[in-house]
Amino acid sequence: QTISSVLKIPQTPITVNETNTGLTEQIKNADYQEQLQKTVEFWENLLARGTDFLIPHKKTLDTLRTGLVYLLIARNKIGDRYEQYVSRVQYPGYYLRDAIHILRAYDLYGYPDLSSENIRFIQGGGLNPDPNDNLDLSKYGDMLWNYAEHYLFTGDKKFAREIIPEAKAIITWCEKV
């Protein structure tokens, strides 16, 4: 005798209660092949809109794309804004140094819109307090450099106008320290 079963696990855990019975029913009734196809199409379409890296070694190209996918999986939509994390497993939030690298990666991968969304998250106080705040002032210079690079990469004048007050405040603070 053979028995088969399908385990359906949503990406984000849900609590089964009367307020989300519709979602619970959607998960119960979801067709595996259909959801698999939607998932594959989602990632293929998302990866196709970014930078087209021409790397002849498939394993290297797959590794590059995997890094992007891991960053994207670590994003979380809360209301109308996205929150970026280093990982959804190890710890929420991240330090400014992490943010700089993630922002730059999105720009270089060809996703300046995601970089802009992450900048909004940082400005909204989404970072962990850094225990080494007083020991390493270079990260603020790195952040200013990244803001400038993001502007040069996108030409987004609205972004530049919005970031100027913060950039001035960072510079003033660094000069005092």
Backbone bond lengths (Angstrom), bond angles and torsions (degrees), N, CA, C in turn:
res aa  C-N    CA-C-N  psi(-1)  N-CA   C-N-CA  omega(-1)  CA-C   N-CA-C  phi
1 Q - - - 1.444 - - 1.533 108.57 -
2 T 1.322 115.54 137.28 1.460 122.06 178.77 1.520 109.16 -117.73
3 I 1.309 114.80 135.97 1.459 120.41 177.26 1.528 107.35 -125.40
4 S 1.303 115.98 135.26 1.463 119.14 174.82 1.517 108.37 -121.96
5 S 1.311 113.94 151.31 1.460 118.71 178.57 1.525 108.55 -144.21
6 V 1.297 114.84 158.82 1.458 121.44 178.54 1.519 107.43 -123.06
7 L 1.311 115.96 125.39 1.456 122.37 177.13 1.528 107.42 -99.89
8 K 1.310 116.56 121.32 1.465 121.42 -177.47 1.523 108.80 -109.51
9 I 1.343 115.16 114.27 1.456 120.93 -177.59 1.527 108.48 -123.50
10 P 1.327 118.00 117.08 1.473 118.93 177.18 1.523 110.64 -69.43
11 Q 1.333 116.47 152.33 1.466 120.28 179.76 1.519 110.71 -59.68
12 T 1.320 115.98 -41.88 1.457 120.95 177.73 1.517 108.00 -106.02
13 P 1.320 118.31 123.81 1.460 120.27 -179.83 1.530 111.85 -58.43
14 I 1.310 115.68 145.17 1.458 120.79 177.49 1.519 109.09 -124.40
15 T 1.306 115.51 155.85 1.457 121.66 173.97 1.514 107.01 -98.77
16 V 1.299 116.60 129.96 1.461 120.31 178.96 1.523 107.53 -80.59
17 N 1.327 115.20 113.51 1.457 121.16 175.59 1.519 108.56 -154.81
18 E 1.306 116.24 -179.54 1.466 119.97 -174.51 1.528 113.42 -69.31
19 T 1.340 118.61 -18.57 1.466 119.61 -178.70 1.527 112.92 -80.55
20 N 1.312 118.08 -18.10 1.466 118.78 -179.76 1.522 112.75 -127.40
21 T 1.318 117.14 31.68 1.463 119.42 179.70 1.524 111.72 -62.61
22 G 1.327 117.74 -30.61 1.465 120.19 177.95 1.522 111.08 -63.50
23 L 1.326 116.65 -43.39 1.463 121.46 178.36 1.529 110.46 -65.36
24 T 1.310 116.15 -42.34 1.467 120.59 178.53 1.530 110.53 -59.96
25 E 1.314 116.34 -42.43 1.467 120.67 178.79 1.531 111.07 -66.55
26 Q 1.330 117.37 -38.69 1.467 120.41 177.22 1.522 110.46 -59.62
27 I 1.326 116.11 -43.34 1.467 120.09 179.59 1.517 110.35 -64.97
28 K 1.324 117.30 -45.24 1.473 121.28 179.46 1.528 111.25 -58.99
29 N 1.335 116.22 -40.54 1.467 120.86 -174.86 1.524 113.80 -90.07
30 A 1.314 117.99 -1.93 1.464 121.11 -177.29 1.527 110.78 -64.84
31 D 1.329 114.61 135.44 1.465 121.04 177.35 1.525 108.81 -88.69
32 Y 1.315 116.75 127.01 1.464 121.75 -175.43 1.532 111.93 -56.76
33 Q 1.325 117.48 -51.84 1.470 120.87 -176.67 1.527 111.13 -61.94
34 E 1.310 116.29 -40.57 1.469 120.35 179.28 1.536 110.54 -64.95
35 Q 1.319 117.44 -44.00 1.465 120.98 179.80 1.527 110.94 -67.54
36 L 1.320 116.57 -38.45 1.461 120.70 176.80 1.527 109.95 -61.32
37 Q 1.318 116.84 -46.49 1.465 121.37 179.85 1.525 110.90 -61.45
38 K 1.339 117.14 -44.07 1.468 120.96 178.20 1.527 111.03 -61.75
39 T 1.323 116.08 -40.28 1.465 120.58 -179.43 1.522 110.86 -65.98
40 V 1.314 116.75 -45.95 1.468 121.07 179.27 1.531 109.78 -61.92
41 E 1.328 117.26 -45.26 1.468 120.76 179.15 1.524 111.34 -62.62
42 F 1.339 117.51 -40.90 1.460 121.19 178.89 1.528 110.61 -57.46
43 W 1.349 116.28 -52.02 1.467 119.43 -176.95 1.521 111.98 -69.43
44 E 1.320 117.87 -38.32 1.468 119.33 178.04 1.523 111.08 -63.26
45 N 1.337 116.85 -43.63 1.468 120.48 179.36 1.522 111.50 -65.91
46 L 1.321 116.52 -41.47 1.458 119.72 179.98 1.529 111.26 -65.23
47 L 1.314 116.94 -45.13 1.468 120.24 179.37 1.528 111.47 -66.92
48 A 1.331 117.15 -32.32 1.470 120.68 -178.32 1.526 112.61 -69.73
49 R 1.316 117.82 -23.79 1.474 119.12 -177.80 1.522 112.94 -84.71
50 G 1.300 118.30 -7.72 1.459 121.76 -179.06 1.520 111.59 -90.04
51 T 1.316 115.08 -167.22 1.457 122.20 178.77 1.517 110.47 -60.31
52 D 1.314 116.66 135.83 1.466 121.49 178.88 1.525 108.51 -93.71
53 F 1.320 115.12 95.79 1.459 120.22 179.09 1.523 109.44 -79.35
54 L 1.316 116.91 130.74 1.456 121.75 177.90 1.524 108.24 -105.69
55 I 1.309 115.07 92.25 1.455 121.92 -179.33 1.523 106.70 -121.01
56 P 1.315 118.70 118.91 1.462 120.49 -174.22 1.532 114.67 -68.14
57 H 1.300 117.51 -20.72 1.460 120.64 -178.04 1.529 108.74 -91.71
58 K 1.341 117.25 109.87 1.463 122.35 -174.39 1.528 112.51 -56.14
59 K 1.321 117.47 -42.72 1.461 120.47 -177.64 1.536 110.83 -62.28
60 T 1.310 117.30 -39.00 1.462 121.13 178.43 1.524 110.59 -66.64
61 L 1.329 116.87 -44.04 1.459 121.17 178.45 1.529 110.82 -63.33
62 D 1.321 117.09 -42.69 1.467 120.90 178.12 1.525 111.05 -62.63
63 T 1.324 117.03 -38.06 1.463 120.89 178.37 1.524 110.33 -65.64
64 L 1.317 117.49 -42.02 1.454 122.36 177.48 1.527 110.60 -59.38
65 R 1.309 115.94 -47.62 1.471 120.83 179.77 1.530 111.52 -65.86
66 T 1.314 116.54 -35.99 1.459 120.48 179.08 1.525 110.61 -62.05
67 G 1.327 117.19 -39.90 1.464 120.53 177.01 1.520 111.21 -58.50
68 L 1.330 116.89 -42.97 1.461 120.98 177.80 1.522 110.61 -64.26
69 V 1.320 116.35 -44.92 1.469 120.22 -179.02 1.528 110.45 -60.11
70 Y 1.322 117.91 -41.95 1.462 120.47 178.46 1.531 111.14 -61.69
71 L 1.326 117.62 -40.27 1.460 119.75 176.48 1.530 110.72 -63.30
72 L 1.324 116.14 -42.25 1.465 120.26 -178.72 1.523 111.90 -67.74
73 I 1.316 117.44 -37.83 1.467 120.73 178.15 1.527 110.24 -64.13
74 A 1.319 116.79 -30.46 1.461 120.87 -177.77 1.532 112.44 -80.40
75 R 1.326 117.49 5.86 1.473 120.71 175.26 1.527 108.81 -89.58
76 N 1.316 115.35 150.21 1.451 120.35 -179.74 1.521 108.02 -137.49
77 K 1.319 117.30 130.65 1.464 120.20 179.28 1.526 108.77 -92.84
78 I 1.326 114.98 121.11 1.460 122.40 177.73 1.524 106.50 -120.34
79 G 1.314 116.30 109.64 1.465 119.42 -176.35 1.512 109.89 63.87
80 D 1.335 116.71 -122.63 1.462 120.06 -179.09 1.527 112.59 -105.04
81 R 1.316 117.29 12.96 1.465 119.39 179.10 1.523 110.76 -126.69
82 Y 1.317 114.33 156.14 1.461 120.89 178.37 1.512 109.86 -103.27
83 E 1.325 114.96 142.20 1.456 121.09 175.61 1.523 107.25 -115.44
84 Q 1.298 115.62 131.13 1.466 121.19 -179.94 1.515 109.42 -100.98
85 Y 1.309 116.08 137.03 1.453 121.95 175.72 1.525 108.18 -127.61
86 V 1.306 116.64 162.26 1.455 120.47 175.22 1.522 108.47 -71.94
87 S 1.316 115.84 -39.08 1.457 122.56 -179.84 1.513 107.55 -156.17
88 R 1.308 117.14 147.50 1.455 119.82 176.50 1.527 110.36 -86.51
89 V 1.319 116.08 -4.80 1.455 119.68 -176.33 1.521 111.77 -103.09
90 Q 1.347 117.38 -56.51 1.457 120.17 -171.68 1.525 113.34 -68.58
91 Y 1.309 118.11 -54.95 1.463 119.50 -179.20 1.524 109.70 -158.96
92 P 1.335 115.90 145.88 1.461 119.18 176.56 1.526 110.01 -82.24
93 G 1.300 115.86 158.89 1.457 120.60 179.93 1.511 111.43 69.40
94 Y 1.285 116.62 -179.90 1.449 121.46 179.97 1.511 108.53 -165.32
95 Y 1.305 115.78 172.84 1.448 121.07 -179.11 1.522 110.07 -92.65
96 L 1.314 115.84 164.08 1.458 121.26 -178.38 1.525 111.62 -56.34
97 R 1.319 117.63 -39.30 1.464 120.82 -179.77 1.542 109.87 -60.32
98 D 1.326 117.01 -41.74 1.472 120.70 176.38 1.526 110.06 -61.29
99 A 1.323 115.48 -44.69 1.458 120.71 -177.13 1.518 111.60 -58.04
100 I 1.310 116.50 -42.24 1.460 121.05 -178.86 1.525 110.42 -58.22
101 H 1.311 116.14 -46.04 1.463 119.90 -178.45 1.526 112.15 -69.42
102 I 1.316 117.16 -38.07 1.465 120.49 179.16 1.522 110.35 -66.78
103 L 1.332 117.25 -44.32 1.467 120.65 178.61 1.521 110.86 -59.50
104 R 1.308 115.87 -46.50 1.469 120.46 -179.02 1.526 110.82 -64.14
105 A 1.325 116.03 -40.14 1.468 119.46 179.31 1.523 110.61 -60.55
106 Y 1.323 117.76 -45.44 1.468 119.42 179.52 1.530 111.15 -60.91
107 D 1.331 117.29 -41.84 1.465 119.19 177.65 1.529 110.79 -61.25
108 L 1.320 117.00 -48.21 1.466 120.44 -177.11 1.527 112.81 -68.82
109 Y 1.324 116.81 -32.26 1.465 120.46 176.32 1.527 111.95 -73.13
110 G 1.338 116.86 -9.53 1.459 120.18 178.78 1.520 113.79 94.03
111 Y 1.333 117.02 26.72 1.452 122.23 -179.98 1.534 110.42 -125.87
112 P 1.352 117.18 60.91 1.464 118.84 -178.51 1.527 112.65 -63.28
113 D 1.340 117.42 -25.00 1.462 119.84 176.79 1.529 110.90 -64.21
114 L 1.329 117.05 -37.81 1.463 120.46 178.29 1.525 109.91 -70.07
115 S 1.313 116.80 -38.00 1.457 120.79 176.53 1.529 109.72 -60.43
116 S 1.332 116.54 -44.19 1.470 120.55 178.42 1.521 111.32 -61.49
117 E 1.324 117.15 -42.32 1.469 120.15 178.07 1.528 110.94 -61.88
118 N 1.324 117.15 -38.78 1.461 120.38 179.17 1.518 111.85 -68.88
119 I 1.326 117.01 -34.70 1.462 120.09 176.69 1.518 109.06 -61.68
120 R 1.319 117.39 -40.52 1.469 120.95 178.22 1.528 110.27 -62.49
121 F 1.324 116.72 -38.40 1.470 121.67 178.51 1.526 110.12 -63.85
122 I 1.309 116.72 -43.83 1.466 121.22 178.96 1.525 109.70 -62.79
123 Q 1.325 116.33 -45.49 1.459 120.09 -179.04 1.525 111.31 -64.72
124 G 1.340 116.18 -27.60 1.460 120.29 179.19 1.511 113.38 -82.03
125 G 1.321 117.53 7.52 1.463 120.59 177.03 1.514 113.87 84.82
126 G 1.339 118.29 27.54 1.446 121.18 -176.94 1.515 115.87 -80.66
127 L 1.324 117.74 1.26 1.459 120.05 -177.74 1.522 112.14 -90.14
128 N 1.318 116.03 150.21 1.465 120.85 170.72 1.515 109.04 -69.23
129 P 1.328 117.88 145.67 1.463 117.59 171.89 1.526 108.73 -64.83
130 D 1.298 116.17 132.56 1.459 120.98 -176.83 1.532 109.52 -88.39
131 P 1.330 118.11 120.39 1.459 119.78 -178.67 1.530 113.03 -63.94
132 N 1.324 117.32 -17.16 1.467 121.06 -179.62 1.522 111.85 -101.81
133 D 1.315 117.22 20.51 1.453 122.04 -174.89 1.516 113.54 -48.66
134 N 1.304 118.30 -43.88 1.461 120.46 -175.77 1.522 112.76 -84.17
135 L 1.321 117.70 -5.29 1.455 120.21 -174.71 1.525 113.16 -98.28
136 D 1.318 117.70 -17.82 1.455 119.82 -172.46 1.522 110.45 -139.57
137 L 1.306 115.88 93.38 1.461 120.04 -179.55 1.522 112.37 -83.29
138 S 1.328 117.72 -12.33 1.461 119.93 -176.08 1.526 112.43 -64.00
139 K 1.322 116.88 -26.01 1.468 118.42 -178.65 1.527 111.64 -62.64
140 Y 1.342 116.92 -30.46 1.460 118.80 178.33 1.526 110.76 -70.61
141 G 1.310 116.39 -36.95 1.460 120.33 173.16 1.522 110.52 -63.97
142 D 1.333 115.86 -40.88 1.468 120.34 176.87 1.525 110.60 -60.44
143 M 1.328 116.31 -41.20 1.461 120.27 -179.45 1.515 110.56 -64.87
144 L 1.344 116.75 -43.82 1.467 119.53 177.72 1.528 110.60 -62.15
145 W 1.339 115.73 -41.00 1.469 119.99 177.04 1.530 109.56 -60.16
146 N 1.324 116.59 -43.24 1.462 120.26 -178.40 1.525 111.36 -65.82
147 Y 1.329 117.21 -40.20 1.460 120.04 176.00 1.526 110.09 -59.17
148 A 1.343 116.33 -44.21 1.463 120.22 179.62 1.530 110.77 -64.00
149 E 1.326 116.56 -44.21 1.468 120.63 178.55 1.530 111.13 -61.94
150 H 1.330 116.40 -40.74 1.468 120.22 178.91 1.528 109.87 -61.63
151 Y 1.332 116.29 -43.08 1.460 119.37 177.74 1.530 110.89 -63.79
152 L 1.337 117.44 -46.94 1.461 120.42 -179.78 1.530 111.23 -62.31
153 F 1.321 116.62 -34.71 1.465 121.95 -179.62 1.521 111.30 -71.02
154 T 1.344 116.61 -39.61 1.464 120.17 -173.53 1.524 113.99 -101.79
155 G 1.348 117.15 -26.11 1.458 119.87 -173.88 1.523 112.32 69.11
156 D 1.307 117.55 19.27 1.465 123.87 -175.42 1.536 109.80 -78.32
157 K 1.334 115.83 96.61 1.464 120.82 -177.50 1.531 111.68 -69.65
158 K 1.303 116.87 -32.77 1.472 119.95 177.17 1.528 109.17 -61.42
159 F 1.320 116.62 -45.13 1.468 120.94 177.26 1.526 110.25 -59.05
160 A 1.320 116.71 -45.80 1.473 120.79 -178.55 1.520 110.62 -60.04
161 R 1.335 116.64 -43.48 1.465 119.50 179.53 1.531 110.85 -64.60
162 E 1.332 116.88 -39.49 1.464 120.59 -179.28 1.528 112.13 -67.99
163 I 1.321 117.29 -32.96 1.464 121.19 -173.05 1.535 112.53 -87.03
164 I 1.328 118.18 -18.34 1.465 121.01 -176.47 1.532 112.95 -55.52
165 P 1.344 120.04 -47.09 1.473 117.77 179.40 1.534 112.94 -59.93
166 E 1.325 117.17 -40.95 1.463 119.71 178.10 1.524 110.74 -65.68
167 A 1.324 116.50 -43.37 1.474 119.92 179.63 1.525 110.50 -60.92
168 K 1.313 117.40 -42.78 1.469 120.11 178.27 1.522 110.89 -63.01
169 A 1.333 116.41 -41.51 1.463 120.18 179.34 1.537 111.75 -63.27
170 I 1.330 115.99 -40.24 1.473 119.96 178.27 1.522 110.06 -63.90
171 I 1.313 116.46 -45.66 1.472 120.56 -179.89 1.523 110.56 -61.43
172 T 1.316 117.14 -45.95 1.473 121.46 179.51 1.530 110.17 -60.58
173 W 1.314 116.46 -44.75 1.469 120.46 -179.65 1.538 110.45 -62.70
174 C 1.331 116.58 -45.41 1.476 120.46 179.89 1.523 111.41 -62.41
175 E 1.318 117.32 -37.69 1.465 120.50 179.36 1.525 111.02 -64.69
176 K 1.325 117.22 -33.07 1.470 120.92 -179.25 1.512 111.90 -76.26
177 V 1.334 116.87 -30.43 1.460 120.89 -177.72 1.474 108.22 -80.42
